Amino acid sequence: MRGRFPWHKHNSTGSQSPARKGWGVQGQQPANARSAPALAGWAWIKVRNKDHPCTHWLAFAGLAPRGKPVDRFRREISTLNVAYNPKGYLDQPDRESCVETESKGLLGLFESVFAGRVEELSEAERTNLERLKRALLHLGEQHPLSRERLNQLLHLLHQAGMSKGFFDYYFVNPPQEHLYDTSAIRLIPDGGEPIDVEIPQRAGSQVVTDIGQLLYGVGRFVYDALLLYGNVRTAYRELRRCTRKQLEEKFAAEAFDETAMARRLGALKLEKIDAQDRYLVGETAQGHFGRKTEDTGSRIEEIVLAGYRNWKSKQPISIKQLVEKIQAGEIELPKDMSPERYRVQPRLDYLKAGETRLETVVSNEAELEAALASLRNGWKKAWERARVNTDLFLSIANELDVYIATSMRQPSDFQRVAELCRFLFEDESSPLQDLHVRWFDPTMSIADDPHDKGLVECLMVKMAKLLVYDGGVGDTFGKDAEAAMALSQGKVVLILCEEGLKATHDSFDPFGNLVCRAGDDLGKKRQGIFRDLHPLSRLVNMKSGVVVGAIVCKNRAELRDLILRVFTNEMQYELLVESVPKKHIPYMRLRERVTGCVVRLQTNYRMLAETFWNYYHEKEGT
């Protein structure tokens, strides 16, 4: 059954009793409803689930609300895909089997978290486990579960009990603010439909009175355990002793303070570099105009001038056309420059791809020199501004929010990042404006030495709270390394693979297999690779050992929304509980709900899990 978890809403043994809800009395109580309270007016409703061969039965107290005809109520029931059967009492299953069928895998989740490994239990412990299970299945206002009763059942299984603060924090009175949106916990049992378990509305209560309330607490605890500890048993051992205040302080320390972010004044304005000029900040442009090397940089302008002097036809020509003729060998160069033509080919291609000033038509050598001087001045201006920006970025390193990881190979890479940053942070309509988000854009930063530029970027990745990976058309070592650094520090990494980006040529893997055809939607292809195929889209926090997965976005709007959710602690997750035959420990995956990306997981590969946690935190040499 897709939607809200039904028990505490529809079962008269739950919190909303028929007397308080004003239900009318009609029919008679089924004789074999063992767990039903002594109330008149019971009826049974058959629920057919089209995805499963079984049929579920739900008990309703009273057939119709006061003032509603039974026929009208029957029609309303039909809209819920249920069959109304007020007299079919003789063949009804007991309530226990109903709950067991509907919550397949979810009570197993409770057992795996709090009851240990079932296969290791003795015969007496198995009896006690069945006792615990019956207590959970018969939850209701007539049979509530207190902390003391739950701890007694856990002790009979040789499991540690929980503090009053732990029980209250997870099962009775959930906190109003947390690391993520706690309004509903989504649980997906093995092979079942998603179930949204809503936050219990039981202020002041000290007991658990329905299975929905129980599963909400268990689900939220597993969320917290996977997010911060990577292992539910480790998390339980540490958190079960905590007071409520200690738990609140622990998770408040991990949450983002959006109020403090919004109170910040805007940082000092960066020096503006036009989008079409940002490619001049790249290392390739530095080879043209900046650092003079014996190989290439110092001679490019000399080669262009020498080519024009040796061009026999002195008709007006654009600088771009002149460069293409030099590259093609149509213009003969002096002997000492001929070898340079081949060495500077990639740099000349880079210039042609990004520089609109190459379209300038020149009629004589003086005009060509002036045009090349303009190009050099444009580079000098961009470089000086980027150098100032580097100091400005360093001045806010301690309050940096977002790092933009991107390729800086082609001029189009620089322009795409400029447009992306404008959409995310600078548009007046952007909700991130209110948080005064501070971001590092590597396309607007430069250092005198390339090694210094690398150190700046490593520092910015370390200081940023979140990293955005611009997927673009391909992977590069630089942005891959930056994403890996962020994941290994436990940071949120958002990968943008924009749909609609077309591949320009066929791509093959190292074994010659066709990966992508020209014209294919490259964004969708790369989404699948990052989200589902590449094992290193999920790395390990090097400090804690917690698995951290990247989140793959399909467009800029989705990316911006997720950045906002991260900083306002409104992320939404779903817990997929997958039971593998012959394994009693479920494989648990915590997925981001919008994109379906796995951000945390706990494996049921026992050898791996035990080896991992036995040795991960062991000091070298011990």
N, C-alpha and C positions, 0 to 999 in steps of 0.2 A: 504494500500500500504506500504509494508515494505521498509525501506531505508530512504533516505534524504527527508526532507519536500519539496514538489514539487512546492509550489506556486511561490516563488521568482525566480525559474529557468525556469518554463514553461509557465507562464501566461504573456501575453504581457502587462498587466497593471502593472507588477512588475518592478523591478529595471533594468533588462536586456531587454531593448526595442529592437524590431525587427530591427529597423534601425541601431542601433549600432552593432548588432550581424550579419548583412549582410544576412538577409533572403531574398529569392526571393519572388516575388508576384505572386500568382496564386489563382484562385477562386474569390469569392466575400464575402463581409462582411455579416454575418447573421443579418437579420432584427431585431430579438428579443433579441440580446445580449445587454441588457440595459447598462451594465457597460463598454462595449468595447469602446476604444478610436476611433476617426474617422480615422481609418487606413484601407486601402484596404488589401485584402489578408487574411482574417480570415477564418479559417477552424475549425471544431470541431472534437475531437477524443473521441470515447467512450471507457471508461476504465471499464473492468469487474473485479470485486473483487470476487474470488471464495469463500471467507469466509463469504460474505454477499450477500443477495438476491438483493440488489440495484445495479444500474448501475450509474457510475459517468461520467460526461462529462467535458473535459478540452478544453479550447480554445487555439489554436496555431495561431500565426500570421505568415502567409506564410506556404506553404506546404513543401517546401524543401529548404535547403541551396543552395546558388548559386553553380551551376556546378554539382548538384546531380540530377539524373533523379528521377521523382516521384515514379516509380516502385521500385527503389532501396530504397528510403526513406520509402516506404510502407513496404518493407521487414524488414527494421531495426525497424520500429514501432512494427511489429509482434513479434519481439524477446522480446519486453517489455510487452507482454501479453495485448496489446490493439488492438481494432478493428478500422480500418481506415474507415471513412465515410465522404467524403468531401461534399456530397450533402444533408446530412440529417439535414437541418437547421430547418425545420418546427416543429419538435418535441423536440427541445432542451429545457431543463429547464434553468431558469435564473442562472446567476453566483452565486447569493446569496445562493441558495439551494445547489449548488455544494460544495461551501466552507463549509456550515453548516454540510453537510453529512460527508465530509472528516475530519473535525476537531471536530467531536463529542466528547463532554466532555472537550475539551481544552479551548474553549471560556468560558465554564462554570467555568473552573479553574480561568480564569481572573476575572470573575464576583465575585467568592467566595473570591478572594484575595482583590480586590479593590472596589467592589460594595456592600459589606455587605451581609446580609441574605436576599435573594429574597423574602421569605415568609413574611417578615416584612415591605415590601415597600408599600407605599400608591399608589393609582391609578396614581397620577401625577408622582411619582417616577418610576413606572413601564413604563410609557410613556418615561421618560428620559432614562431608562435602554435600551429600544428598540432603542432609538436614539444613545446611546453609541454603541450598538451592530451593528447597520447599519454602523456607522463610522468605526468600526473595520473590518467588512466584505468587505467594499469597499476600503480598503487600497490600495494605489498604488502611482506612481509618480504623477498621476493626482489628487489624493486625499490623500496627506500625513497627518500624525498626528503629530502635534507639542506638546510640553509639555504644552503650554498654552491652547491649544484646549482640550487636555486630562484632564487637571485640571478643566476646565470649566464643562466638562461632569461629572466628579466626584463630583464637588460641587453641581450640580443639583441633585445628589443622596445623598446629605448631607454627603459625604465622604471627608476626608482631602486630599488635593493635595500633590504633591511631589516637592522637591527642584530641581533646575537645575542640581545639582550634582548627585542626585539620578537618574533622567531621563537619564542623559548622561552615568552614570556608568552601568546601566542595559540595556538600550534600544538602545543606539547610538554607544558608543565607549567602548566596554568591555575591562577590564584590560588584560594585557599580562600574568600576573602571578596571581595565586589565590590559594585557599586551595585545589583545585582538578583540573583535566583536564577539561578545559572549551571549548575545540575545538568543541564539539558537546554536546548538551543537549538532552537526550533521554526522550521522553514523551510517556507514554502508556495510551491512553484514555480507558475508561471503555469498555471492550469487543472488543477493536481494536488492530491493529498491532502496534509495536513499531515505533516511528517516531523520527529520529535523526535530530534535528534542528541545523544547522551549525552556527558557529560564524559569525556575519555579517561583511562583508568587506566594511565598509563605513567610512573610516577615514575622519574626519572633518564634517560629516553630523550632522545636528541638529534635524532631524525629522525621524519618522518611516514611511517607505514606503511600507512594505508588511507584511503579517500576520506571515511569518516565523520569521522575525526580532522581531515582537511583542512577539511571543511565546518563542523565545530564551530568551528574557529579563525576561518574567514572570517566565519561568522555572528555570532560574538561580537564580532569587530572591527567589523562593520557596526552591531550594536547600539550599541557604544560611540561610534562615529562619529556616528550619528544623534542619540543622546542628548545629546552634548556639543558637537558641531561642526556638525551639520546637513548635512554634505556629506562623503562618504567620501573623496574625493580630497584635500580640505583636511586631513582628519584623518590620512590616511596620510602626507602630506608632513611633518606635525609630529611624529607619533608614531614613524615608522619609524627615526629616529635614536636614540631613547631607550634607555637601559639598563633592565633589568628593575626595578631599584630606583626609577628615575625614574617608570616606569609605575605601579608600586604606590603610590608617594606621590601621584601625580597623581589617581588614582581614589579613593584613601583620603580625599583632601581633599574629594571630591564626595559621599562617602557620609555617612549619618547615624550618629552615635555612640550606638547604643542603650544601651551600657553606661553612658556618662556620663549619659544621660537617666534611667536607672533608679537611678543613685546619688544623684540630686538628692533633697533633702528636699522635701516638699510645700510649695507656696507658701502665703502667708498666706491664710486663708479669706476669701472674699468675703462681703459683707453679704447676707444672704438676703432675697430679694424673692419672695413667693408668686407662682406662675404666673398666677393669676387677677388679680393686681395689676400685673403687668409692663407692661400696656398703658398704665398711667398715666405711664410713663417716656417715651412717644412724644411727638413734636412736636405731634400733635393735642390730646393731653391738656394739654400746656403752654399751649395757647391757651385752655383752659377755666379753669385755675387759676393758671397761673404768670404769664408776661409779660402785662401789661395793655396791650391795644391798643385803638385807637379803634373798630376794626371789630367785634370779637366778644367776646374773652375775658372782659373785665371785667363783661359784662352778662348772661351766661347765667343765673347764679343769680338775678339780679334779675328776669329774664323769667319764670323758673319761679315765683318768689314772687308776681309780679304776676298771672300766670295763675291761681294758686290763689285769690287775693283776688277776681278777677272771675268765678270759677266759681260759677254760680248755685246749683247743687245742692251742698250741703255734706256729702254722704255720704262715708264713708271711701273713699279711692282710693289706688292705688299711685302712686308717683312716675313710674313708666314710663307708666302710662295717662295721667297728667296731661300728661306731655311729648308724648305722641302726639296728644292733643286740641289742645295748643297748636300743634303742627306742622300739623295738619289745618285750623286756623282755626276750630275749634269753640268756642274760648274767645277772647273779644275782649280785646285788649291795649290799654293806653293808647296814644294816637296817637304819642307819641315813641318807643314801643318796637315798633310794628307792623312797620316795615321790618326791624328786627333779626331778626324771626322767620324771614325768608327767608335772611338771611345766616348764621345759626347752624344751619341744617338739617343740614349734614354733621356738624357737631360733636355735635349731639344724637343723630344716628344712631350715631355712634361710641360715645357714652356708653351708649346702649341695648344695643349689641352686646356690650359687655364688662363692664358694671357690674352685679353681682348685687344691690348695695344699692338699686338702683332698684326692686326688687320690694317694698321696704318700703311698707306701707300706713299712710297718715297720716290722722288724723281732724281735725286743726286746724293752724293756721299754725305754732304752736310746735313741733309734731312734725315738720313739713316743714323748718323751719329747722334743727332738730337733725339730721335725716337728711342735709341738704345739708352741714352742718358735718362730719358723719362722713365724707362723701364727700371733702370738701376735706382732712381730716386724713389719709385714706388716701393721697391724692395726695402730700401733704407728706412722709409717712413714706417712700413709695417713692422720691420724688425725692432726699431726703437720703441714703438708702442707695445709690442709684445714683451719686450724686456722690462718695461715699466709694469706691465700686467703681472709678470712673474713675481715681482716684489709685492704687489698688492695681494696676489693669491697667498703668498707666504705669510702675509700679515694677518690673514684670517684662518690660518691652518687649524687653529684650535676650535673653530666653530664651523668648519666645513661640513656641508650636508650631503652633497651629491658629487660623485666623480663621473665624468663622461669618458668612457673608454672607446676609442675609435681607431680605425686605420688612418694613416696619414701618407698614403702612397700616391694618390691621384688628386688633382685639384677638385674633382667632384666630391671627394671625401670631406674636404674642408667646407664646401658649400652646404652639404647635407647636414653636417653637425651644426652649422650656423642656424639653419632653418629649424632644426630640432630644438636647440636651446631657446630660440625665440618662442616657439610654440609652447614649450614646457614652462618656462620661467618668466618670460618678458611680456607676453600678450596680456592685455588688461583683463581679458576674460578668464585667464588661468586662475584656478582656485589656489594655486601655490603662491600667488602674490601675497596673500594674507599671512603666510608663514615666513615671509622674507627669506626664502630658500637661498642658500649660498652654494654655488656650484663651481667646480673647476673644469674649464674647457681647455684641453691641451692645444687646440688649434689657435689659441690666443696667447700662448706662452712660449718663451724661448730663453735659452741661457747661452752664455759665451762659449761654453764647452758642451758637447753632446753628453758627456758623462754627468755633468751637472744637471742637465735636463732630465736624465734618468733618475737621479737622486730626488729631484723635485717631485717627479711623478710617483715614485715609491712612497714618499712622505704623504702626498695627497691621498693616495689609496688607503694608507694607514689611518689617516685622520678622518676621512669621509665616513658618514653613517650608512651610505647606500651607494651602489655602483650601477650605472646604466651602461650596458654593452650595446653599441651600435652594430647590429649584425651586418648591414651593408650587403655587398655581393660576395664576400669571402672572408676567410680567417687570416689574421696576421699574428706573428709572434708577439708583438707588442700588446695588443688588446687582449689576446688570450692569456698572457702572463698576468696582466692586471686583473682580469676576472678571476683567475686562479688565486691570486693573492687575497682578493676580497673574500672569496668563498672560504679560504683557509683561515681567515680571521673571524668567520662566523657572520659576515655581513650579508644583507639582502642584496642579491644581484638580479637585476632585471635585464633581460635580453630582448632587444627590439628586432623582430624579423618582419618587416612590413610586407603585407600581402599586396600583390599587384606589381612587384618588382620583377621584371622579366629577365631571364638569363639571355645573354648575348651570344653564347656559343655552347656547344656540347662540352660536358665535363665528364672526366673519367677518374676512377679511383686508381691507386698505384698498381692494381692488378689488371687494368684495362677494361674494367666493367663500367658501362655507361651509368652515370649517376644522375645527370640532369641534361635534358635536351634544350637547345636554343629555343626560346619562346616560352618555356615552362615558367610557372609562377615560382620564382626563386624564394620568395618569402615563405610560402607554404612548405616548400621542400626543407628549408633550413629550420623552420619551426619543428617539424617532425624529427629532424636530427638532434636538435638540442633538447627537446622535451622527452622523446621516447627512446632514441637509439644510443646517443653518446653516453657511455658510462661515467665519464668525467664531467658531465653536467651536474653531478652531485659529488662534492668533495667532502673532506673532513676538517672540521675546525681543529687546527693543530694544537690548540691549548686544551680543549675540553673533550675532543674525540667525537663530538656530535656531528652527525651527517647534515650537510647543508646543501640544498638543491637550488639551482637557478630557476627563475620564473620567466617564461617565454611569452612575450606580448606580440599580438598580431598587428597592432597599429599604434599610432602616437596617442590617440585619445585613451586607449586602454592603459598605456604606459603611464600617462599623467595621472589617471585615476588611481592606479596602484601606488604611485609615489605618495599621493595624498593619503591613501589608506595606511601606508606604512607609518607616516609621521603623525597621524592622528589616532594610531592604535586601533584601526577599524578593519584590519585584515580579516578575511573570512576563510575558514579551512573546513575540510571534511576528512573524516577518519575512515579509511578503507581497511576493514579487517578481513584478511584472506586466510582461510584455514586450508592447509595442505594435507592430503591424506597421509595417515600414519605419523603426523606431527601434531603434538598437542599444544604447541605454542604458535599462536597465529602470527602471520607476517603482517605487520602494521605499517601503513603508509599514510602520512599526513600530507594532503594535497591542498594547494591553493585553489579556492573554489571557482574563481573566474576563469582561470586558464587551465585548470586540471593538472598543473605541474606538481610533482612530488618535491616537497621542501624538506621533509624529515622522514626517516624510516627506521624500523627495528626489524632486523632479519630473524627468521626462524631457523637459519643455518646454524645449528647449535655449536658445532666445532669452531666456526668463524666467530660467533658471538663470544664464546668463552675465551678463546685465544685473544681476541681483540681487547676485551676489557681486562683480562688478566695481565696483559703486557703493555697496553697503551700508555698507562701512567707510571709504569715502572722506570725508575731512574737508570741511566746507563751505568753498567758495571755491577748492578745488584742482582 
